[in-house]
C-alpha cells in the first residue's frame, strides 16, 4: 500500500480515531479486547509479556486487565513510551539470543502467566514471503515462551492465514489444554489476513522443537 494511501486510511479509520479519544497508543488495543471478551486469557494479578509491543496499544489493555497486583511487560526493538505503575518495557530485538533471559530479569526472575505477540516482520507486499516471515516469528515467540512461560500458562500469537498454518496447529493442540484460531472483526483487520493463535493452559513443553519438526 502506498504510504500516502496508508496515512489517509489511517486518519479515516474509526478505530484509529477511537483509540486516540480513549487514550490507547494504537487500534491494536481493540483486537486484544475482542479476544479477551471471548476467552478471558488474562486475569487480574497476572504477569503478562507482550512481544512486539510498540507503540503500546495492547500493552495498555494488558495493564488494565492485570491491575495493581499484576505486571505488563512490553518487549520491542522500538522504544515504547507508554508508562504505568504496573508496566515495564524492554527495548531489545526478540531474535537476540539473550532476549529470553532479559525478559526473565525484567519479570523479576519469575515466569509469566501469559505471553502474547502482535509482532510482525517488515512486510514487503509479497504474500508468500510475508507469510513465511510471520511463521518464523511464531516459531521465535514459542522459543521464548519455552523459557519464560509457566506451566499451565496461555499464549496468543499473531499469524497470517496460509496453508502452512494447519501444519503448526497440531503441535499447538498437543501442547495446550485448549487451542483456538481467532479472527478479529473485519473492520479491525483491513487489508490483512491476520489471525491469532491461542493456546490455553500449557500442558507440554518445550513447544518450539515440535513446531520446528513440522516447519522443516
N, C-alpha and C positions, 0 to 999 in steps of 0.2 A: 504494500500500500504506500502511495506517495506520501511524503512527510506532511505536505500541506493538507491533503485529504484527511490524514490521521488526526491532525490538530483540529480540523473543522468538525469531524465526527465526535471527537472527544468533548469539545465545547457543547455540542448539541445533545450529548448523551445524558438522559435524565438521571442515570445512576451516578455519573460523574458529578452532576450538579448537586444531587442529594448528598453525596459524600462530603462535598465542600461545606454544605449547610450544616451537616451533622457532625463535622469535625473529624472525619476519617481521612487519612492521607491518600487513600485510593478506593476505587469501587470494589476492589477485591474483598473488602470487608463484608459485602453482602453475599458473596459466594460462601464464605465461612458461616455466616448467619443462617443461610439456607440449609447447609449441610448439618449444622448444629441442631436446627429445628427438627430435622428428620431423624438424626441418630444420637444426639447428645454425647458426642465423643469426648467433650471436655467438661470437667466438673469443677466446682469450687474447691480451691486448695491444691489443684494440680500443678505440677511442674511441666511446662509445655515449651518445646523447642520448635521454632519455625525456621526452615531453611529457605533462603531466597526471600527474605522478609521485607527488603526495601520496596517502597518507601514506608511501609508500616500499616497498611490498611487492615490486613488480617491480624497483625500483631496487636493493634489496639483492641480489636474484638476479643482476642485471647486474654488480654489484661483485664477486660471487663468480666469475662466468664470465670476466670480463676479467683478473682477477688483479692482482698488484702492478704490472705493466707497462702496464696499461690504465687507462681513466678512465670513470667513470659520472657523467653529468651529469643531474640531475633538475630539471625546469622545471615550476613550477606557480604559480598566483596565491595558493595557500595555502602557509603555511610548511611546510617539510619538516625534521623534526628528526633524521632519520637521519644518522649520522656515520660516517666511514670515511676511511682514508688515501687511497683512490682514488675518493672520492665528492666531487662538487661540486654545490651546489644554487643555483638562481637563482629568486628569487621575482618573477615577472612574469606578466602575462596574455599568453597566446600570441597573442591577437588584437592586442596592442600592435604598431604598425608597427616599433618598434625591437627587437622580440624576436629576429629572426634575427641581427642584429649583436651583440646582447648574448650570445646563445648562442655565437657565434664567439669573442667575447672570453673567455668562460668556458672554452672549449676551448683557449685559448692561441693563437688565430688559426689553428688547424688545422681541417680539415674532419673530420667524424665518419665512422666506418666503418658505423655502424648508427644509424637513427633509429626509435624505437618510440613508440607513443602508446596509452595507456589512457584518454585524456581523454574525458569525457562532458559534455554540456550539463546544465543544471539541468532534470531531467525533470519534466514536468507531468502525465504519465499519459495524454496523448492520443497514441496511437501514431503517427499521421501527422505530427504536429508534432515529436515527439521524434526520429523517424527522419530528417526533413529537417534538423533541427538537428545531428544526428550527421554527416550528409553534409557539412554546412558545415564541421564540424570536420575531416573527412577532407581536404577541399579546403585548409583552412588549414595542416594538417600538411604537405601536399605543397608548398605555397608555401614553408614554412620549409625543407623538405628541399631545395628547389631552390637555396637559399643555403648550407646547412650540410653537406649530404651529399656525400661524394666520389664520383667516378665509380666504378662497379662496387660501390657500397655497397648495403646492404639496408634495407628499411623493413618495419615491422609496425604496421598501423593498425587501431584498433577501429572497427567499423561495426555497424549493425543490419540484419538480413535485411529486404529490401524489394525491390519490382520495380525501383526506380531503381538498385539495386546492379549489375545486369548492364550498365547503361549505362556505369558508370565502370570496369568491369573491362577493357574493350577498350583504353583508353589505358594502363592499368597493364601490360597484357600487351605493349604496344608499347615501353614504357619500360624493362622489365626482361627479363633473360635468362630468368628463370622467374617465374611468378606462381601463387600458391595462395590459395584461400579456406579458412580453417581454423576449425572449430568446436572449442571446448574440451569436455571431458566434461560431460554434462548436470548432474552434481552440482556443477559449478563455475559454472554459469550459470542458477541457479534463477530463474524468473520473468523470463528475459531471452532476447532473440533475437540476442544479440551474436555477432558473428563477427570474425575478424581477417584482414585483407588483407595478404598477404605478397608483397613484391617483392624478388626476389633477384638481385643483380648489375645495378645500373642501367646501361643502355647508351645511354639517350637522355634529354636534359634540354633545357629545363625540362619538368616534369610538369604543373604546375598549369594552364597555358594549355590543354592538351589536355583536362583534366578540366572546365574551365570551358566549353569548347565543347560538351560533351555534357550538362552540367547546366543550361544556359540554356534 
